């Protein structure tokens, strides 16, 4: 079991669970992240879930076209409302990521 960071036990657990699931899968990392994205759409996940998984997905080489491909592929199964909600969740998570990056840049410029 990995060492937990003080003050973030739930986040540490989620990171550990994700790493364990990737390790246990016979799929390559990109496929794992695309499947995880499809599962998030299916369960109507909150934006923070998209943020965490898309960040890891981007590190694995997932791009916007692949994300759109997953949304198109699952639409007939999960339905339009879930895909629209997922699109909004993805957009919200990306907007948050951009806001954090802009704040970091502003902070660095003030220093």
QUIDA-V717395 format. One record per pair of residues at least 24 apart in sequence whose ideal C-beta (glycine too) atoms are under 8 Angstrom apart, sorted by the first residue. I is the first residue (numbers start at 0). GAP is how many residues later the second one is. Records with the same first field share a line. If there is no record, write none. Layout:
I = GAP / GAP
//
This chain:
13 = 38
17 = 38
28 = 31
29 = 27 / 30 / 31 / 32 / 36
31 = 28
32 = 24 / 27 / 29
33 = 28 / 32 / 36
36 = 25 / 30 / 33
37 = 32 / 35 / 36
39 = 46 / 49
40 = 29 / 30 / 33 / 37 / 41 / 42 / 45
41 = 32 / 35 / 36 / 40
43 = 38 / 41 / 42
44 = 41 / 44
45 = 43
46 = 41 / 42 / 43 / 45 / 46 / 49
47 = 45
48 = 40
49 = 36 / 39 / 40 / 42 / 43
50 = 42 / 43 / 45 / 46
53 = 36 / 39 / 40
54 = 42
//
